[in-house]
Amino acid sequence: MGRRPQKALLPTENDSAQGVGQPINVPRTVSVVEVVVVVVKVVIVEDVVAVVVVVVVVIVVVAASAVVVVVVVVVVSSSSSSSSSSRNSLYLFIFYS
């Protein structure tokens, strides 16, 4: 009684056409690390233009965060007129800047 060797189960053309064994396309979000890696690669390839773009992006992000802090300070200081809340908003402004 001889045993025949078992054949390996490889995907055939018909299987791959039906999507058997193919990776499922899962939508994914772009992480901050990937953005930084792409920016670093661009900086290595195109020095001057990329450095200017990175500086502009950093300035825009810092300006946006400063606007958020100023809005928070104005809302906190206008919500109550006691001196303690204005002092707290001043601490908040100093802490975020």
N, CA, C and O atoms as CSV, one atom per row, in Angstrom:
chain,resi,resn,atom,element,x,y,z
A,1,MET,N,N,0.831,-1.181,0.000
A,1,MET,CA,C,0.000,0.000,0.000
A,1,MET,C,C,0.877,1.246,0.000
A,1,MET,O,O,1.284,1.709,1.065
A,2,GLY,N,N,1.168,1.785,-1.148
A,2,GLY,CA,C,1.977,2.990,-1.216
A,2,GLY,C,C,1.107,4.235,-1.104
A,2,GLY,O,O,0.013,4.311,-1.664
A,3,ARG,N,N,1.628,5.205,-0.362
A,3,ARG,CA,C,0.878,6.460,-0.210
A,3,ARG,C,C,1.415,7.483,-1.195
A,3,ARG,O,O,2.624,7.669,-1.330
A,4,ARG,N,N,0.503,8.130,-1.868
A,4,ARG,CA,C,0.938,9.180,-2.782
A,4,ARG,C,C,1.206,10.458,-1.989
A,4,ARG,O,O,0.467,10.769,-1.055
A,5,PRO,N,N,2.238,11.191,-2.346
A,5,PRO,CA,C,2.487,12.458,-1.625
A,5,PRO,C,C,1.351,13.446,-1.885
A,5,PRO,O,O,0.846,13.576,-3.000
A,6,GLN,N,N,0.981,14.124,-0.825
A,6,GLN,CA,C,-0.131,15.072,-0.963
A,6,GLN,C,C,0.344,16.323,-1.680
A,6,GLN,O,O,1.437,16.835,-1.439
A,7,LYS,N,N,-0.497,16.784,-2.550
A,7,LYS,CA,C,-0.160,17.964,-3.321
A,7,LYS,C,C,-0.384,19.218,-2.479
A,7,LYS,O,O,-1.366,19.322,-1.743
A,8,ALA,N,N,0.538,20.159,-2.600
A,8,ALA,CA,C,0.367,21.408,-1.871
A,8,ALA,C,C,-0.798,22.189,-2.469
A,8,ALA,O,O,-1.007,22.193,-3.682
A,9,LEU,N,N,-1.548,22.847,-1.593
A,9,LEU,CA,C,-2.706,23.604,-2.056
A,9,LEU,C,C,-2.251,25.009,-2.446
A,9,LEU,O,O,-2.106,25.897,-1.606
A,10,LEU,N,N,-2.035,25.174,-3.724
A,10,LEU,CA,C,-1.630,26.479,-4.234
A,10,LEU,C,C,-2.830,27.139,-4.898
A,10,LEU,O,O,-3.672,26.458,-5.484
A,11,PRO,N,N,-2.908,28.451,-4.809
A,11,PRO,CA,C,-4.036,29.113,-5.477
A,11,PRO,C,C,-3.904,28.988,-6.991
A,11,PRO,O,O,-2.827,29.180,-7.556
A,12,THR,N,N,-4.997,28.669,-7.620
A,12,THR,CA,C,-5.007,28.556,-9.075
A,12,THR,C,C,-5.428,29.892,-9.683
A,12,THR,O,O,-5.780,30.830,-8.968
A,13,GLU,N,N,-5.388,29.962,-11.004
A,13,GLU,CA,C,-5.813,31.198,-11.671
A,13,GLU,C,C,-7.281,31.492,-11.372
A,13,GLU,O,O,-7.672,32.646,-11.196
A,14,ASN,N,N,-8.074,30.448,-11.320
A,14,ASN,CA,C,-9.496,30.626,-11.050
A,14,ASN,C,C,-9.706,31.165,-9.642
A,14,ASN,O,O,-10.558,32.026,-9.425
A,15,ASP,N,N,-8.924,30.656,-8.675
A,15,ASP,CA,C,-9.049,31.120,-7.295
A,15,ASP,C,C,-8.671,32.589,-7.178
A,15,ASP,O,O,-9.380,33.367,-6.540
A,16,SER,N,N,-7.551,32.972,-7.794
A,16,SER,CA,C,-7.122,34.358,-7.646
A,16,SER,C,C,-8.072,35.303,-8.370
A,16,SER,O,O,-8.229,36.459,-7.976
A,17,ALA,N,N,-8.710,34.802,-9.440
A,17,ALA,CA,C,-9.686,35.648,-10.132
A,17,ALA,C,C,-10.898,35.888,-9.244
A,17,ALA,O,O,-11.533,36.939,-9.334
A,18,GLN,N,N,-11.228,34.920,-8.385
A,18,GLN,CA,C,-12.374,35.078,-7.490
A,18,GLN,C,C,-11.992,35.789,-6.202
A,18,GLN,O,O,-12.853,36.048,-5.361
A,19,GLY,N,N,-10.712,36.108,-6.034
A,19,GLY,CA,C,-10.294,36.830,-4.848
A,19,GLY,C,C,-9.910,35.928,-3.695
A,19,GLY,O,O,-9.746,36.408,-2.574
A,20,VAL,N,N,-9.761,34.614,-3.940
A,20,VAL,CA,C,-9.372,33.709,-2.864
A,20,VAL,C,C,-7.891,33.909,-2.581
A,20,VAL,O,O,-7.068,33.882,-3.496
A,21,GLY,N,N,-7.562,34.107,-1.338
A,21,GLY,CA,C,-6.170,34.289,-0.959
A,21,GLY,C,C,-5.657,35.701,-1.168
A,21,GLY,O,O,-4.495,35.986,-0.877
A,22,GLN,N,N,-6.498,36.583,-1.663
A,22,GLN,CA,C,-6.068,37.968,-1.858
A,22,GLN,C,C,-6.275,38.736,-0.556
A,22,GLN,O,O,-7.222,38.465,0.182
A,23,PRO,N,N,-5.398,39.686,-0.276
A,23,PRO,CA,C,-5.594,40.475,0.946
A,23,PRO,C,C,-6.827,41.363,0.838
A,23,PRO,O,O,-7.143,41.896,-0.225
A,24,ILE,N,N,-7.499,41.502,1.943
A,24,ILE,CA,C,-8.702,42.327,1.962
A,24,ILE,C,C,-8.259,43.789,2.004
A,24,ILE,O,O,-7.413,44.163,2.817
A,25,ASN,N,N,-8.822,44.599,1.141
A,25,ASN,CA,C,-8.474,46.016,1.127
A,25,ASN,C,C,-9.221,46.716,2.254
A,25,ASN,O,O,-10.424,46.961,2.166
A,26,VAL,N,N,-8.485,47.032,3.311
A,26,VAL,CA,C,-9.074,47.712,4.453
A,26,VAL,C,C,-8.687,49.185,4.364
A,26,VAL,O,O,-7.499,49.502,4.300
A,27,PRO,N,N,-9.654,50.079,4.358
A,27,PRO,CA,C,-9.281,51.506,4.341
A,27,PRO,C,C,-8.574,51.865,5.634
A,27,PRO,O,O,-9.012,51.478,6.718
A,28,ARG,N,N,-7.486,52.601,5.519
A,28,ARG,CA,C,-6.741,52.954,6.724
A,28,ARG,C,C,-6.451,54.437,6.706
A,28,ARG,O,O,-6.416,55.078,5.655
A,29,THR,N,N,-6.247,54.958,7.889
A,29,THR,CA,C,-5.962,56.385,8.003
A,29,THR,C,C,-4.460,56.595,7.925
A,29,THR,O,O,-3.677,55.709,8.268
A,30,VAL,N,N,-4.072,57.768,7.475
A,30,VAL,CA,C,-2.654,58.097,7.376
A,30,VAL,C,C,-2.185,58.546,8.750
A,30,VAL,O,O,-2.764,59.448,9.355
A,31,SER,N,N,-1.130,57.907,9.232
A,31,SER,CA,C,-0.636,58.268,10.553
A,31,SER,C,C,0.349,59.426,10.451
A,31,SER,O,O,0.849,59.754,9.375
A,32,VAL,N,N,0.610,60.033,11.605
A,32,VAL,CA,C,1.549,61.161,11.652
A,32,VAL,C,C,2.948,60.694,11.268
A,32,VAL,O,O,3.700,61.429,10.627
A,33,VAL,N,N,3.296,59.469,11.661
A,33,VAL,CA,C,4.626,58.952,11.353
A,33,VAL,C,C,4.826,58.847,9.841
A,33,VAL,O,O,5.897,59.179,9.332
A,34,GLU,N,N,3.799,58.386,9.120
A,34,GLU,CA,C,3.919,58.283,7.662
A,34,GLU,C,C,4.093,59.651,7.027
A,34,GLU,O,O,4.875,59.808,6.089
A,35,VAL,N,N,3.366,60.644,7.535
A,35,VAL,CA,C,3.507,62.001,7.004
A,35,VAL,C,C,4.921,62.513,7.232
A,35,VAL,O,O,5.520,63.115,6.341
A,36,VAL,N,N,5.460,62.271,8.441
A,36,VAL,CA,C,6.819,62.729,8.743
A,36,VAL,C,C,7.833,62.015,7.851
A,36,VAL,O,O,8.784,62.636,7.375
A,37,VAL,N,N,7.639,60.721,7.623
A,37,VAL,CA,C,8.558,59.973,6.762
A,37,VAL,C,C,8.536,60.524,5.348
A,37,VAL,O,O,9.589,60.683,4.729
A,38,VAL,N,N,7.346,60.820,4.827
A,38,VAL,CA,C,7.237,61.372,3.476
A,38,VAL,C,C,7.905,62.742,3.407
A,38,VAL,O,O,8.605,63.049,2.443
A,39,VAL,N,N,7.687,63.562,4.430
A,39,VAL,CA,C,8.297,64.900,4.444
A,39,VAL,C,C,9.810,64.786,4.499
A,39,VAL,O,O,10.507,65.533,3.812
A,40,VAL,N,N,10.333,63.863,5.306
A,40,VAL,CA,C,11.790,63.697,5.405
A,40,VAL,C,C,12.359,63.228,4.068
A,40,VAL,O,O,13.416,63.697,3.648
A,41,LYS,N,N,11.665,62.304,3.396
A,41,LYS,CA,C,12.135,61.851,2.087
A,41,LYS,C,C,12.157,63.002,1.096
A,41,LYS,O,O,13.093,63.128,0.308
A,42,VAL,N,N,11.128,63.844,1.132
A,42,VAL,CA,C,11.075,64.985,0.225
A,42,VAL,C,C,12.192,65.964,0.549
A,42,VAL,O,O,12.792,66.541,-0.358
A,43,VAL,N,N,12.479,66.157,1.836
A,43,VAL,CA,C,13.555,67.069,2.230
A,43,VAL,C,C,14.886,66.556,1.706
A,43,VAL,O,O,15.726,67.346,1.274
A,44,ILE,N,N,15.090,65.246,1.739
A,44,ILE,CA,C,16.352,64.685,1.243
A,44,ILE,C,C,16.462,64.887,-0.266
A,44,ILE,O,O,17.545,65.169,-0.778
A,45,VAL,N,N,15.334,64.744,-0.984
A,45,VAL,CA,C,15.383,64.846,-2.442
A,45,VAL,C,C,15.420,66.301,-2.895
A,45,VAL,O,O,16.300,66.689,-3.663
A,46,GLU,N,N,14.485,67.095,-2.431
A,46,GLU,CA,C,14.372,68.489,-2.866
A,46,GLU,C,C,14.594,69.381,-1.651
A,46,GLU,O,O,13.658,69.681,-0.910
A,47,ASP,N,N,15.844,69.801,-1.455
A,47,ASP,CA,C,16.213,70.456,-0.202
A,47,ASP,C,C,15.484,71.783,0.023
A,47,ASP,O,O,14.742,71.919,0.995
A,48,VAL,N,N,15.681,72.735,-0.838
A,48,VAL,CA,C,15.259,74.101,-0.550
A,48,VAL,C,C,13.743,74.223,-0.519
A,48,VAL,O,O,13.183,74.799,0.415
A,49,VAL,N,N,13.085,73.691,-1.521
A,49,VAL,CA,C,11.629,73.815,-1.607
A,49,VAL,C,C,10.977,73.100,-0.435
A,49,VAL,O,O,10.043,73.628,0.169
A,50,ALA,N,N,11.452,71.916,-0.111
A,50,ALA,CA,C,10.843,71.137,0.966
A,50,ALA,C,C,11.061,71.802,2.318
A,50,ALA,O,O,10.162,71.792,3.159
A,51,VAL,N,N,12.232,72.376,2.541
A,51,VAL,CA,C,12.481,73.050,3.816
A,51,VAL,C,C,11.525,74.229,3.961
A,51,VAL,O,O,10.981,74.456,5.042
A,52,VAL,N,N,11.317,74.978,2.883
A,52,VAL,CA,C,10.379,76.105,2.934
A,52,VAL,C,C,8.966,75.601,3.231
A,52,VAL,O,O,8.249,76.199,4.034
A,53,VAL,N,N,8.566,74.504,2.585
A,53,VAL,CA,C,7.224,73.955,2.811
A,53,VAL,C,C,7.070,73.492,4.259
A,53,VAL,O,O,6.041,73.748,4.884
A,54,VAL,N,N,8.084,72.812,4.796
A,54,VAL,CA,C,8.014,72.330,6.179
A,54,VAL,C,C,7.927,73.507,7.143
A,54,VAL,O,O,7.154,73.464,8.101
A,55,VAL,N,N,8.707,74.552,6.905
A,55,VAL,CA,C,8.669,75.725,7.784
A,55,VAL,C,C,7.295,76.386,7.733
A,55,VAL,O,O,6.762,76.793,8.766
A,56,VAL,N,N,6.724,76.492,6.546
A,56,VAL,CA,C,5.389,77.098,6.413
A,56,VAL,C,C,4.352,76.251,7.134
A,56,VAL,O,O,3.478,76.793,7.810
A,57,VAL,N,N,4.434,74.936,7.002
A,57,VAL,CA,C,3.475,74.061,7.678
A,57,VAL,C,C,3.599,74.197,9.189
A,57,VAL,O,O,2.588,74.257,9.889
A,58,VAL,N,N,4.827,74.247,9.702
A,58,VAL,CA,C,5.032,74.390,11.151
A,58,VAL,C,C,4.471,75.729,11.627
A,58,VAL,O,O,3.832,75.796,12.677
A,59,ILE,N,N,4.706,76.792,10.860
A,59,ILE,CA,C,4.192,78.107,11.250
A,59,ILE,C,C,2.663,78.100,11.265
A,59,ILE,O,O,2.051,78.676,12.165
A,60,VAL,N,N,2.046,77.456,10.281
A,60,VAL,CA,C,0.581,77.401,10.234
A,60,VAL,C,C,0.034,76.625,11.425
A,60,VAL,O,O,-0.961,77.033,12.024
A,61,VAL,N,N,0.673,75.508,11.778
A,61,VAL,CA,C,0.206,74.706,12.913
A,61,VAL,C,C,0.339,75.490,14.212
A,61,VAL,O,O,-0.573,75.477,15.039
A,62,VAL,N,N,1.465,76.172,14.401
A,62,VAL,CA,C,1.669,76.958,15.620
A,62,VAL,C,C,0.668,78.110,15.684
A,62,VAL,O,O,0.128,78.405,16.750
A,63,ALA,N,N,0.420,78.758,14.550
A,63,ALA,CA,C,-0.543,79.863,14.535
A,63,ALA,C,C,-1.951,79.369,14.847
A,63,ALA,O,O,-2.699,80.029,15.569
A,64,ALA,N,N,-2.310,78.210,14.305
A,64,ALA,CA,C,-3.638,77.658,14.574
A,64,ALA,C,C,-3.802,77.311,16.052
A,64,ALA,O,O,-4.856,77.563,16.636
A,65,SER,N,N,-2.765,76.735,16.657
A,65,SER,CA,C,-2.857,76.411,18.083
A,65,SER,C,C,-2.906,77.679,18.924
A,65,SER,O,O,-3.582,77.704,19.953
A,66,ALA,N,N,-2.199,78.741,18.508
A,66,ALA,CA,C,-2.261,80.010,19.243
A,66,ALA,C,C,-3.656,80.618,19.156
A,66,ALA,O,O,-4.148,81.184,20.133
A,67,VAL,N,N,-4.296,80.506,17.992
A,67,VAL,CA,C,-5.670,81.014,17.845
A,67,VAL,C,C,-6.612,80.256,18.765
A,67,VAL,O,O,-7.493,80.852,19.385
A,68,VAL,N,N,-6.430,78.945,18.854
A,68,VAL,CA,C,-7.276,78.144,19.747
A,68,VAL,C,C,-7.078,78.577,21.190
A,68,VAL,O,O,-8.049,78.699,21.938
A,69,VAL,N,N,-5.834,78.812,21.591
A,69,VAL,CA,C,-5.556,79.233,22.969
A,69,VAL,C,C,-6.192,80.592,23.248
A,69,VAL,O,O,-6.786,80.793,24.308
A,70,VAL,N,N,-6.072,81.526,22.303
A,70,VAL,CA,C,-6.656,82.855,22.503
A,70,VAL,C,C,-8.176,82.756,22.610
A,70,VAL,O,O,-8.779,83.439,23.438
A,71,VAL,N,N,-8.802,81.918,21.788
A,71,VAL,CA,C,-10.252,81.748,21.863
A,71,VAL,C,C,-10.651,81.164,23.207
A,71,VAL,O,O,-11.636,81.598,23.805
A,72,VAL,N,N,-9.892,80.178,23.691
A,72,VAL,CA,C,-10.192,79.583,25.004
A,72,VAL,C,C,-10.053,80.632,26.096
A,72,VAL,O,O,-10.890,80.704,26.995
A,73,VAL,N,N,-9.008,81.446,26.027
A,73,VAL,CA,C,-8.792,82.476,27.042
A,73,VAL,C,C,-9.931,83.490,27.017
A,73,VAL,O,O,-10.425,83.886,28.072
A,74,VAL,N,N,-10.353,83.916,25.827
A,74,VAL,CA,C,-11.432,84.904,25.726
A,74,VAL,C,C,-12.734,84.323,26.253
A,74,VAL,O,O,-13.477,85.005,26.959
A,75,VAL,N,N,-13.019,83.067,25.915
A,75,VAL,CA,C,-14.259,82.448,26.386
A,75,VAL,C,C,-14.241,82.282,27.889
A,75,VAL,O,O,-15.247,82.535,28.552
A,76,VAL,N,N,-13.103,81.858,28.444
A,76,VAL,CA,C,-13.024,81.658,29.898
A,76,VAL,C,C,-13.126,82.991,30.617
A,76,VAL,O,O,-13.813,83.096,31.633
A,77,SER,N,N,-12.450,84.011,30.101
A,77,SER,CA,C,-12.475,85.292,30.801
A,77,SER,C,C,-13.829,85.988,30.655
A,77,SER,O,O,-14.230,86.742,31.542
A,78,SER,N,N,-14.535,85.749,29.556
A,78,SER,CA,C,-15.825,86.409,29.386
A,78,SER,C,C,-16.970,85.634,30.049
A,78,SER,O,O,-18.051,86.186,30.258
A,79,SER,N,N,-16.740,84.372,30.377
A,79,SER,CA,C,-17.826,83.582,30.954
A,79,SER,C,C,-18.147,84.035,32.369
A,79,SER,O,O,-19.312,84.032,32.768
A,80,SER,N,N,-17.137,84.422,33.129
A,80,SER,CA,C,-17.409,84.975,34.455
A,80,SER,C,C,-16.476,86.153,34.671
A,80,SER,O,O,-15.340,86.155,34.196
A,81,SER,N,N,-16.958,87.140,35.381
A,81,SER,CA,C,-16.194,88.389,35.501
A,81,SER,C,C,-15.396,88.447,36.790
A,81,SER,O,O,-14.863,89.508,37.115
A,82,SER,N,N,-15.288,87.362,37.537
A,82,SER,CA,C,-14.530,87.402,38.790
A,82,SER,C,C,-13.040,87.442,38.484
A,82,SER,O,O,-12.599,87.020,37.415
A,83,SER,N,N,-12.287,87.947,39.422
A,83,SER,CA,C,-10.847,88.110,39.194
A,83,SER,C,C,-10.140,86.764,39.182
A,83,SER,O,O,-9.089,86.627,38.556
A,84,SER,N,N,-10.692,85.776,39.858
A,84,SER,CA,C,-10.020,84.474,39.884
A,84,SER,C,C,-10.061,83.804,38.513
A,84,SER,O,O,-9.100,83.146,38.116
A,85,SER,N,N,-11.178,83.970,37.784
A,85,SER,CA,C,-11.244,83.333,36.469
A,85,SER,C,C,-10.311,84.022,35.490
A,85,SER,O,O,-9.715,83.354,34.645
A,86,SER,N,N,-10.166,85.338,35.578
A,86,SER,CA,C,-9.238,86.008,34.681
A,86,SER,C,C,-7.806,85.621,35.023
A,86,SER,O,O,-6.959,85.512,34.136
A,87,ARG,N,N,-7.535,85.411,36.310
A,87,ARG,CA,C,-6.204,84.961,36.698
A,87,ARG,C,C,-5.958,83.542,36.176
A,87,ARG,O,O,-4.856,83.231,35.724
A,88,ASN,N,N,-6.983,82.680,36.236
A,88,ASN,CA,C,-6.839,81.329,35.704
A,88,ASN,C,C,-6.610,81.355,34.193
A,88,ASN,O,O,-5.804,80.586,33.669
A,89,SER,N,N,-7.323,82.243,33.496
A,89,SER,CA,C,-7.133,82.317,32.056
A,89,SER,C,C,-5.742,82.837,31.714
A,89,SER,O,O,-5.155,82.440,30.708
A,90,LEU,N,N,-5.212,83.735,32.562
A,90,LEU,CA,C,-3.849,84.213,32.339
A,90,LEU,C,C,-2.860,83.060,32.519
A,90,LEU,O,O,-1.924,82.919,31.732
A,91,TYR,N,N,-3.061,82.238,33.547
A,91,TYR,CA,C,-2.196,81.062,33.732
A,91,TYR,C,C,-2.320,80.114,32.546
A,91,TYR,O,O,-1.331,79.544,32.084
A,92,LEU,N,N,-3.546,79.953,32.060
A,92,LEU,CA,C,-3.783,79.073,30.923
A,92,LEU,C,C,-3.057,79.589,29.688
A,92,LEU,O,O,-2.457,78.817,28.940
A,93,PHE,N,N,-3.116,80.890,29.482
A,93,PHE,CA,C,-2.437,81.484,28.329
A,93,PHE,C,C,-0.928,81.310,28.438
A,93,PHE,O,O,-0.270,80.970,27.455
A,94,ILE,N,N,-0.377,81.541,29.632
A,94,ILE,CA,C,1.073,81.395,29.819
A,94,ILE,C,C,1.474,79.932,29.634
A,94,ILE,O,O,2.516,79.645,29.044
A,95,PHE,N,N,0.653,79.008,30.135
A,95,PHE,CA,C,0.991,77.590,30.041
A,95,PHE,C,C,1.026,77.126,28.592
A,95,PHE,O,O,1.908,76.354,28.218
A,96,TYR,N,N,0.085,77.581,27.769
A,96,TYR,CA,C,0.036,77.115,26.386
A,96,TYR,C,C,0.952,77.885,25.457
A,96,TYR,O,O,1.191,77.447,24.331
A,97,SER,N,N,1.462,78.999,25.888
A,97,SER,CA,C,2.383,79.737,25.025
A,97,SER,C,C,3.794,79.561,25.512
A,97,SER,O,O,4.724,80.106,24.918
